[in-house]
Amino acid sequence: MRTHRVHLHALAALAAAALLALAGCGGGGGNNGGGTSTSATSNVSGNVSVVGVWTGDEQRSFQAVISKFNQTYPNVRVKYTSAGDNVPTVVSTAVQGGNPPDIATIAQPGLIREFQAKGAVKPLDYVRSALDANYPPDLVRLGQINGKLYSFVFKGANKSTVWYNVAAFRAAGITPPRTWAEFLRDGQTLKASGVPAYALGGSDGWPLTDLFENIYLRQAGPAKYDQLSTHSIKWTDPSVRTALRTMAAVLSDTSNLAGRTSATQTDFTTSVEDVFQDPPKAAQVIEGDFVPGVVASKTTLRAGTGYGVFPFPSVRAGDENDVVGGGDSITVFKDTPAVRAFVRFLATPQAAQVWAARGGFSSPNKGVSASTYPDAITRTVATAVANARTFRFDMSDLAPAAFGGTPGQGEWKILQDFATNPSDVNGTAAKLEAAAAKAYGQG
């Protein structure tokens, strides 16, 4: 899921009602999904309903993308409805009721697979050549099911980033580390300088899964990551225990956690605020490229001079361009010429550039010029997604929600317990395996 993973249940009823209205005006302008040719023209007409997670500035940016599309397709009316982080519930309900939107932006590949198994989503092979030309192979494969393309990431998220307070690093006499060993050594230097090294939003659960995933991809490698993501290997595998021990090096350093005795005493927003203030309460926070936006209205620190970013430290040689990330994927439930025209547009660099120039956006599309991004920091974290040697989607979002995406249970709860007792590596691995086996229907 995205940033906070807050489930906005209050939006569900409103968004579901809006979906019913949208369903009546979606589709249109075509021949029951025959689609347009690869040289689609502005003569295409019809209505397209889109449901997504984006609100506020993000919604306004997506509306700018729609406006750009309408410069070429003035006769296609695209209506966007925000369901906030409650998209899975809203869209699932609409699918069950037989009134899905034409398009949904979905952040959980596992949910897309569930829809595909029900025959609810339509293949997107008509944009496959465009994606092959401009997307990293790992991201193209992410949208494939049984050899056909059913989705593609439009808005990506780079979760392999560490955000730091420039003044704290300067006072400690350190520069951003490149390796995990340097990262831990610098943590002790920061503590000695008077500022705790780490801010971790463990009370929300999911930041702990992100930390584990970054360590696991770099330490165990992409093949093992894929196996664990599908529960092809058990969570008691030695590679899992090794990653937990590596993770424990930070979790057990309780005197270095922003003045608190456990990572579970801090929520995600507070962990960012601890770093993005003057003077800081912590020197760095390990999280995704959405971090600055969380406290944009609450901090006077500026990019470059007040805060900076560096890639998640290398754990083994050769992992320097590995990225764990997430993203909102375009998923289609109705196939019409109008829908195809809009989907084709979203697969182009031109569509991504509209939002990239406005900020708060990472495109997997290599056709988006780095100069499009509004500042050096955004440019660094955004282009890392498109240029990743290895990209792997957030593992907890790939898992059944009962294991990887529910507060108070599964991976979130077990890693929170581990954060309070990081010496219990074997017990934690056993609990993770038991919960995973149950969620995957094997226990």
N, C-alpha and C positions, 0 to 999 in steps of 0.2 A: 504494500500500500504506500501512499504518499506520506509525507512529513509526519504529522502527529498521529495518524491512523485513528482519529476521533470518529466514532460512528454517530453521524448526525441523524438520529432516528426521527427527530422532529420534522426533518425535511421529507421523510418517506411518503407520508400521506399526500403532501402538497405535490411532490414530484410525480407520484403515481397518478394523481388526478390530471396533472398536466400531460402526462403520457397518453392518457385516454383521449384527450383533445388532440394531441399531436398525431396520434395514430390515424385519426380521421382525415388529416390533411397531408399525411406522408405519401410517398410513392408518387404516383401521378406522372403524366408526361411521357408515357412509354408503353411498351408492348410486353408487359408481364415479365420484365427482367431480361429482355434480349440484349440490352446494353448498346452502347455506341461503339463506333469503330475507334481505332487508335488515334484517328485524326478528328476527335470529337469537336464540334463547332459550337458557336454561341447560340445556335438555333435550338439547342436542348432547352426544354422547359419542364417545370414541375416543382413539387414541394419535397423538401428533405428535412426530416426531424432528427435531431441529434440530442442525446442525453449524455452528460458527462459530469466529471468531478469538479470542474473549474468554477470558481466563484470570484467575486471581487475583481482585482486587477487581472487575474488570469482569464476570467470570463470576458473582460473588455478586450484583452489581447486576442482571444479566439474570435471575437466579433470582428476585429480588424482583419483577421485572416479571411473570414467570410466576405467582408467587404472587398478585399482584393480579388477573391474568386468571382464576385459579381461584376467586376469590371469586364470580365470575359464572358460570363454567363449571367446576363442581367435578368433572364427569364426563369432562373432557378431560385426559389425562395428557401433559404436554409434557416430553420428555426431551432435555436439552441435552448435547452432547458438544463439547469444545474440541479443535480441531486446531491451535491457535496460528496462526502466520503461514503454516503449510503447508496452509491451506484449499484453495488452487487444486489442489494435487497430490492431496490426499485426495478431494476431491469429484469431480475429473476421473476418478480411478481408479474411484470408486464408480459414476459414470455409465457408464463404459465396461463395467463388470462387470454393469450392469443392476440395481444395488442402491443408487440414490441415496438420500440422506435426504429426508424430506418437504420440509424447508426448509433452506436454507443462507444464511449471511450472507457475501456476497462483496464484496470491495473493488475489484475490477477490472471495470469495465463491458465491456471488451473480451472478458473470459472469459464474461460473461453472454451476449454476442452469439454467441459460439462455441457455447454450449449451446443457444441458441435456434435457430441454424442447423441443429443436429442434431435438433431437435424434442424436446429433453430437458426444457425448462422450460415451465411453464404460465402463461397470461396471467392478469393480476390486475386486469382491468377492473372487477371488483366493488368495488374500493376507489378507483377513479378519482375519483369525485365527492368523496370525503373528502379526497383529496390536492389536488384543484383548489381546494378551499375553504381549505386550510391550508398548502400548500407553495408556495414560490416557483416560478413557471412554469419557470425554468431547471432546477430539480431534478425537476419532473414530466417534462419532456422527456427528461431523462437516462435515465429508465427505459423510454422508449418504443422499440419496434422495429417498423418498418413499420406505424405507427399504433396498435399495441396496447401496453398496459402490461405489462412483464414483471418489473419490480423497482421498489423505492423505497428511498431511504436512510433507515434508522432512526437510526443513530448517525453524526452528521456530524463533520467535522474542519475547523476553520478554519486554513488554512496561511498566511493573510495577516496574520501577527502578528510583532512584534519584542518580545522580552523583554529587560528591562534591569535593571541593578543600581541601585537608588535612590541609594545612597551615592555611587556613581561619577558619576552625573548631577549630584547636588547639589554634589559637589566641583568639577566642571567648570563649574558655574553655568549648566547648560542644562536645558531641558524637552523632552519628547518632540517630535520634529520632525513636520511635517505633509507636507512635500514632499521629493522625492529630493535636490534641491539643498541643502535644510536638513540632511538626513541626512548628506550628505558633508561639509558645513561643520562640523557638530557632531562628526563623526569626527575632524577635525583638532584641534578644541578638546579632545576627550577625550584624544587622544594628548599634547597639550601639558600636560595636567593630570597626566600620569604613568600613565594606564591605557590600554592598547590598546583601540581602539573595537570591534573585531569578533572574534567567535568563530564559526568556520564548520567544520562537521563534514565537510569535503571528502573525507576518506579513506573515508567510506561511500558516496560518489558521489551518492546521492539528494538530500541537502540542496542540492547544486549544481543539480540539475534543478528543485527547488522555487524556488530564487532566480531562475533563468532564467524560469520560468513566471510568477512574480509580476511581474517586469519586463515580460515580453512582453505579458501581458494588458493592463497599464496603458498601455504604449507603443504597441503595434500595434492594440489594440482586440479586442473579442470575435469579430468576424467573421474576422479574420486568425487568431486563436487557434484557432477551429474548423477553419479550412482547414489549418493546420499540424498539428493533432491528427489529422487524417485523411490527411495527406500529399497534400492537394489542391494545396498549394503546396510548393515545394522548400525545404530547409533552407539553400539558398544565396540565398533571397529577401532583398532588401535589408532587410526588417524584422527578419530574424534577425540579420544582421550589426550592425544598429543596437542591438539588445538585448544582443548580446555585448559591444559597446563600452561600453554602460552598466554591465553586470555587471563589466567589467574595471576600472572605477573603484575597486571594492572589492578585487578579487582582486590587483590590481597594487600596492596599498598594503601591501606585505608587512611593513613595520615597525609596522603597526597591527593585526596579526593575533596577538593573545595571545602575543607573544614568539616567534612561529614565523616561518619564512621562506616558508611556503606553507600554504594552506588544506588541502591534502592530507595534512598531518602531524597532523591532529586528527580523531578520530572523533566521531560525533554526541554520545554521552554525555559525553565530555570537554569538548566545546564548551559544553554546558549547565553542567557543573560549573565551568568557568572563570568563568562569570557569577554562578552561584548560590553564592558563597562570600564570606567576609569575612576579609581584603580580597580583592576580585575580581582575577582575572587578565585579564579582559576586561569591557567595559562592557555589551555587548549581543550577543544571539544571534538570528539571523533564522530562525525556524522556527514550527511550528504550535502549536495550543492544547494539545498533549500535553506541551509542554516541562516544566512544573512537576512532573508526575507522574514524570518520568524520574529525578529526584534527590530526590524527596520525603523519603526516609529518610536522605539524606546532608547536608541543608542545615538550618541554623537560621534562615535568612531566612524572613520571613513575607510573604504577599501584601499589597501596599500599602505597608508600611513597609520591607521588605527588597528586594522585587522588584516590578516593574510591567510593564505591557504597553501597546503602542500599535499601531495598524494599520500595515500595510506602507505606506511613504510614497507619496504621490501622485506619479506621473511626468508625467501630463498632466492638464489641467483636466477635471473631470467623472468621474474614475475613483475618487473617494474611497470609494464604496460597492461597489467591485468586490472579489470574494473568490475566491481559488483555494483549493480544498479537496478533501477526500476524504470517504470515508464507507463504512460497511458496509451493503450493500443487502440487503433481504429478497428472496430468490429462491426460487420454489416449484417442486418437481419432481413432487409428487403433489397431486391436487386432490380433497379430501374435505371433508365438512361440518366436521370438527374442524379441519382445516388452515385452511379459510376463516374460521372463527370466530376463530382465533388471529391470522391475518393482518389481519382487520378490526380487531381490538383493537390491534395494533401500529401501525396507521395513525391511531390516535386520540391526542389530546393527553394523555389520562389515562395511557396506557401510557408515553409519553415522560416525563411528570412524575415517575413513580416513580424513574427513573434520574437525572433532572436534579436532583432534591432530594438525591441521594446524592453528587453531584459526579462529575467526570471524564467529562462527557457534554455534547454539543452537539446539540440537536434542530433539524432544519429546519422543524419544525412550528410555525407562527406561533400556534397555539392554546395553546402552553405559555407560561404567564405568566413574565415576566422575574423576578418575585419568587421563583419556584420554585428558581432557582439559588442555591447556598449562600453566595456571596460576590460582591463587586462585580466582581472581575476575571473570574471565571468567567462572570458575567452579561454582561459586555462582549463577550467573544470568542464566546460561544455564540449570543447573539441576533444577532450580525453575520451568521451563516449564514442564519437565517430572514428577516432584513431586507435581504439583499444586493440591490442593484439589478441586478448581474450576478454570477452564480455560474458558475464553470467548474471542472470536475473536473480533478484533477491530470493534466496532459497525458501524463506518462510512464506512468501507469496506464491511459490510453486506448490507448496504442500496443502493438504486439506485444511480448511480454516480451523477445524477443531484442534489441530496440532500447531499450525504456524501462524494463526491470525486472530486468536481470541484472548482477550484480557482475562487473567486469573486462571488460565489452564494451559495445558500443553507446553510448548517450547518457551513461551513467554514466562510462565510461572516457574518452570523448572530452572531456567537461567537466572531468574530473580533469586530463587533459593540458593543457587550456586554463588551468586554475587555476595550473599551474606555468609557463605561458608565455602570459599573457593578451594579449600583443601580436599573437598569431597569429590574428586574427579571421577572415580569409579562409580560411586553412587549416583552421581548426576547423569553419567552416560547410561546407566541402567534405567533410570527414570525416563530419560529421553526416548530410549528404545521402546519401553512399555507403552508410552503415550503415542509414539509414532505408529507402532504395530496396531493399536486400537483404531487410530484415525484412518489408517490405510486399509482397515478391514482385515487385519491379519492377527489380531489379538483378541 
